[in-house]
Amino acid sequence: MSFNNLDQLYRSVIMDHYKKPRNKGTIDDDGKLTVNMNNPTCGDRIDLHMKVEDGKITDAKFLGEGCSISIASASMMTEAIKGLTVEEALHMARIFSDMVLGKDYHAEGIDLGDIEALSGVTKFPARIKCATLPWKAMEKGFAQEKWNEED
C-alpha cells in the first residue's frame, strides 16, 4: 500500500470516529471516576468517565466537543482501554504520547488498533494537544487520590 493510500485510510478512520464516536455518554454509577479537561488554545473539551473494578477498567465513556482529532482520539481511547488494568492503560498512554510526538515507540504486546491512525498528528505540532487531551484526562484521573477501585 502506498503512503498516500495509507494516509487516506488513516484519515477515513479518524473521520469515522469523529462522525460516529464510540462510547459517547456518561456512566451512571457512584463509583465512577470523572475528569474534566479542556484545551483553551483551540476550545477542545472532554468529560471523561471511567469505572474501575478490581484494578481493571470496566467501562469508559466521554462527553465533549472539539475538533475531529480530539473527538476521534477520545473515541479510540475509550474503546482501547476497556478491559485493561490501570497500569496497562497508563502504559498505552505513554506509547501514544511517544507516537504522536514522533518518538520511537514500542507497542509490543499492545494492540493499538485504530489509534495508529493518529500517528500522522506528529506532522502537525499544533494538533498534538488535541490528540493527547483525552489521554491526559485519563492520566490525571488515575493520578487523583480519590478514585475508587472497589465495587
N, C-alpha and C positions, 0 to 999 in steps of 0.2 A: 504494500500500500504506500503510495507516495505521501510526502509530507503534507501537501495540500489536501489530499483526501482525509488524512488523519486529523488535520486541523479542522476540517469541515465536520467530521464525525464528532470531535470534541465540542464544537460549537452547538451541534444538534443536541448532544447530551445535556449541556448546560441550559439550553433554551427549554428542553423538555422538563427539567427540574424547576425551572423558573415559572413556566406556564402551568404546570401541574405539580406543585410542590408536595412531596410526601411528608406525612406526619405533621401537617399544619393543624394547629389547635392547641388545647391545653389538657392537662391531666387533672382530673377531679379527684384528688387524694390529699389528705392532710400531711402525709409523709413525703410529699414531693419536694424536690429542690427546684427553686425558681431563681433565675438570674436575668436581670435586665441590663442590656448594654446598648450603647449607640456609638456611631462613628460621626461626630459632629462635622467633619470636613465634607462629608457627602450626604449625610442625612439617613444613612442606614440605621435601622433599629431592630433589635431582636429581644424577645422574651422567651428564654429557653426554659423548658420544664423537663425534669428528669425524675424518674422513680428508680431507686436503688434498693435492692433486696439482697441480703447476704453477700454484699460486695459486687453484685452484678447489676448492670443497667437493664432493667426490665422494660422500661418504656422511655421514650424521648419524643417530645413534640416542641413546636415553636410557633410563635406568632411574630409578625414583624412586617416591616416594609423597607424597601430599598431597591437597589439595582439588581439586575439579573444575576450578577456574580454572588452577591451576599445571600440572596434567597436560594439560589441553586446550592450554594455551599451549605447552608443550614439544612436543606432537604437531604443532601447527600450525607452529611454528618449524622443526622438523626437516624437515618437508615443504617449507617455503618456501625454505630456504637451500641445499638440494641443487642443484648446478649453478651456483650464484652464485660470484663471486670473493669473497675475504675482504673486500675493500673494499665490494662490493655488500651483503654480509651485514651488515657493520657499519653501513652507511648505513640498511638496513632496520631495524636495531635502534634507531637514533636516531629514525626515523619512528615506530616502535612506541611508544617511550618517550613521545614528544610526544603521540601519540594517547591513551594511557591516562592521561596527566597532564592531559588536556583542553586542551592547547595546539593552536594552529593547526599543521597538518602538511601537507606537500605530497608526495604519493606519485607524482609524475609519473614515468612510465616504469617504475614498480614495481607489480606486481600483488600486492596484499595478500591477495587471496582470502579464505579463511576467517578470517584474522587479524582482519579488520574486525569480526568478531563480538565481539571482546574490547573494543571501543570503549566499551561500557557500563560497564566497570570504573571509569571515571572518576567515576561516581556513588557509588562505594563505596571511599573512600580506603584503608581497611584492607586491601582486596583488591589494591591496585596492586602491592604487593611479591610477591604470589602470582603475578600475571600476568607480572611482569618477571623473575622468578627464572631461567628458562631463558635469557633474553636476556642477563642479566648474566653467567651462566655462559659463554655464547659469547664475550662481550666479554672476560671475564677470561682465557679460553683463548687468544685471539688476542693479548692483551697480554703473555702469558708469552713469554719469550725462547727457551724450549726447543722450541717446536713445530716440526714438520718439514714443509716444503713439497715436499720431493723424494720421488721414488718409493722 
